Amino acid sequence: MKKVYYLKTCNTCTRIIKALNLDQGFILQDIKSDPISVEQLDEMKSLAGSYEALFSKRAKLYKEMDLKNQNLTERDYKAYILEHYTFLSRPVIIFDEQIFIGSSKKTLDTLKKALEKNKP
């Protein structure tokens, strides 16, 4: 599967999509206008290993709701991600049965290598 979960209004997401040509051959899903389903989140979790790995602790709501001072479980992370798109670390890119979460340089370098390896 070749899929990108992103936010259309996020400059970082759109910059990554353009820079890596992910708008060609990848299914793009704007998680604000087309929210992720339970099945999609479960698929991401199976590739990532946990819901916490998919959860953004940089989200404004995370600070506003004072979640850092709560003892969150995997069930909580799942519920928050499904409740509001801002809790999903972005972008989430699924390529060749691998998942790439977020926009760190290390993640993007690993993704670039995977993309180059699969070029015809």
Secondary structure, 3 states (H helix, E strand, C coil): CEEEEECCCCHHHHHHHHHCCCCCCCEEEECCCCCCCHHHHHHHHHHHCCCHHHECCCCHHHHHCCHHHCCCCHHHHHHHHHHCHHHECCCEEEECCEEEECCCHHHHHHHHHHHHHCCC
